[in-house]
Amino acid sequence: MTTETGQVRPADVWQKADSAKKFLDQAALELASVKKELDEMLRVSVGSHVLDVGCGTGNDVRAIAERVGPTGRVVGLDSSAELIAGATPAGPGAAPVEFLHGQAGALPFGDDTFDAARAERVIEHVPDPGAAVAEMLRVVKPGGQVLITDPDHGLWAPDLADRELTRTLMNWWSDHVPNPWVARRLRGLFARAGAVDITLRLQPVVLTSLASADSLTWIGKTAAVAGAQGIVDEAAARAWGEEILGRDAEGSFLMFGTFVVVSGFKK
């Protein structure tokens, strides 16, 4: 995606449903271990009412609905009306689900509505991360949990030969995400919002193909855009991009990063 000035904005990918679904489905495969840890950390049980902020087409909403059962309730909210339009109900024996179009920084719910609220790879994209965390804490009941995970885009580390060029391009590229360092800020945002019993875990992610890396970072587009915009010498950018393609073709591509998982509770 690009702005009117030609600046690339990878974070906008989910606004178009077809592109977003492919992007999100591939990312989900790469993040299986992160999702497993989130599931284990989410303190819900049969009958719980749960909010999923940034639900996309609702895969996690439906999974949680099965977990809390028909006496529970699960609501998914997303800023993309197209994605919400493509969401489908949960299966038999699951909780009733509801999908709403809305913004994380102004949740359309009263205080003390849910037993838990979660957000996965969402806060990195919202205009006001502090407001989003505070809103999620507001809408959970006293003793309710808020659980958030995001990648730290300053910690993506591809194995490429030119260290200085790689630093330059990765730093420039990560700044196309609205809040590239929000993961390292999450604990502080929870504390300032008044959460208690805050815990933080780090979850490593290892990517061994360009397809997997693109699903989380769009690194495959970096070289061409940087060269075209004059961020670095065009020939150097082209060589950097060709190295990525070459390593992917020979099976030696490697890139790793870190997701930060923060949990907190309402007093």
N, C-alpha and C positions, 0 to 999 in steps of 0.2 A: 504494500500500500504506500502511497505517496501523498504528501501535502501538495497544495497549489504551487509551492516553490520547488517541488521536486524532491523534497527531503523524505527519505524513507521512514516509515513508522511501522515497524513490525508488530507493535502492540495492537494495531488496528485490525489484525487478521480476522478476529472473531466476529467483526461486524457483518461480514458476509457469510451466510450460513454454510454454503457448500465448501468454501475454503476453510472455514473454521472447523467444521466437523472432521475433515481430513487431518487438519493440524492437531486438533484435540485428541483424536483417536490414536494417532501415532505417539503423541506425548504420553498418553495414558499407558501405552505399552512400555515406554522407557522408564516410567515412574512407578512401576508395579510395587517396588519395595517401599517407596515413599507412601503410596496409598495404603499399603498394608500397615505401616506404622501409624498413619492417621486413623485408620479404622480401629486399631488397638487402643489408641489414646482417647478416642471419642467416647465419653462416658454417657452412653444412652442405653436404655433397656426397653423392654416391652411397655408400650404406652407412652413413651417419650414424645414430646413435640420438638421438632428440629428444623432449623433454618440453614439452607445452603446458599451462601452469597456467591454469585458468579457461577451459577449452576450449569451454564451452557445448555446442551440438549437434555440434561437431566439424568445422566448415567448414575451419578453418585446419589441423587435424590431417590431414584428407584431402589438402589442397593440399601440405603438407610431405611426406606419404607418397609422393605422385607425384614429388616432387623428389628424395627420397633413394633411391627405387627399391626393388625387392623384396629387396635385401640389407640394407636399413636397417630401422629400427624407430621407430615414433612412438607415444607414449602421451599421451592427453589426460586431465586430471584436473579435476574441477569439484566445487564444494560443493553443487550442486543435483542430487539424485538424479533428479529429473524430467527435467532436460536430458540427463543421461547416458543415461537410458532411451531417449531419442529419437535418440541418435547412431547413425550407420550406418557400415559399413566403407568403406574406400577402394576404388577401382576396380581393374581388372586391370593388372598391371605395377607397382603401387604397393607401398610397404612394408606389412607387417602393422601394423595399428593396434589399440590397446587403450584402452578408456575405463574410468576408475576414479572412484568417488566418494571425495572426501577434501578435506583442508584444506591451504591453501598454507603455513601455518605449521608443519605437521607432515607432511612428505611421506613416503609409505609406500615409500621406496626406500632402498637402501644407498648408502653413499658411492661417488663416482666411477662412477656408472651410465651417464650420458648424455654425449654430445658437446656438446650445447647444450640450454638451457632458455629458454623465452620466456613472457611474460605480457603480455597486452594489455587495458588497462582493467580490471585485476583488483586491483592493490595498493591502489588507492583504497578498496576495500571490505573488506579483510581486517582482523581485529582487531588484529594486530601486524605492521605492515609490515616492521620490521627483521627479525623472525623469518622472514618469507616470503622476503626477499632472501637471508638467510643460508642458509636451507634449499635454495633454488635453486642457490646456489653450492656447497653441500655435495654435492649429487647429481650435479654435472657432474664430468667427469674433469679431472685437471690439464691446463691449457691449454684447457679447455672454456669455452664462452661462456654468459653470462646476458644476455638482452636483454629489457628492460621498457619499456613506454610507458604513460603515464597522462595525462589532462588535468589542468591546474591549474585547479581550480574557482574560484579567486580572480581569474582573468583572463578569465572570460566577459564580453563587452562587447556588450550589445544597444544599438541606436540608438533611444533613447526620450527624450521631451521632458523629463521631470522627473528631473534628475540625482540629487538627494538621495534621492528615493523609490526610484529605481532602485538606487542604492548600498545602501540599507537592505534592500530586498527580495532583491537578489542575494546579499548577504553572509549574510542569514538563511537563504536557500534552500540555498546551497552547504553550509551546516553540517549539512544533513540527510544528506550523504554522509559516511560514517565518517571518511575521511581526505581532506578536500577540498584540502589543500595538499601532498599526498604527492609530487606530481610534482616540486616544487622541492626536496624532501628526498632524492630518489632517489640522486643522486650521492653524498651523504654516507652513505646507507645502504650503498651498494656499497663505499665506502672502509672503513667500519667493519666490514663483513663480511669484509674481506681481499681484495677483488677488485683486480686490476691492469689496466693499460692501459684505464682508464675513459674513455669518450668520451660526450659529451652533445650532442644535436641538438634544435633547436626546430622544430616542425612546425605552421604556422598552419592553422587550419580556418575557413572562411568559410561561414556558413549564411544562406540567403536565403529560407527559408520556415519557418513555424511547425512544420510536420511534421519538418523536418530538425533544428530546434533542440530539439524535444521528444525526439527519439531520443537526444540526448546530455545534455540538462539538465532535461527536463520543465518548462520555463519556462511553458508554457501553463497549468499547474496552480497556479502560484505565487500569483497574485492572489486567487483564491477562497479558498485555504487561509489565506493571511496575513490576509485580512479576517475570516474566520470565527474565527480564533484570536486576533484583537485585536493582531496584530503592528504593524499600522498602521491608520489610520482606514479603516473598511470602504468608505466612498464613494471615498476616494482609491485604495484597492486595486482597486476595481471599474473606475474610470476608467483605471488603468494597464493592467489586463487588456483593456479595450475598445480601448485604443490598439494593443496587440499584435495583436488580431484585425483591427482596421481596416487596419493596415499590411500584414498578411498578405494581406487581401482585395484591396488595391490593388497588390500586388506590390512594395512598398517595404520589406518586412521585412529587417533586416540584424542579424546577430549574429556575432561572431567570437571565437575563443579560441586557446589554444595547447596543443599536446601536447608533452610532454617525452619524448624517446627516449634511454635510457641503456643502454650496452653495457659489459660488463666481463668479465674472464677470471679463471679460477682459476689460482693459482700452480702 
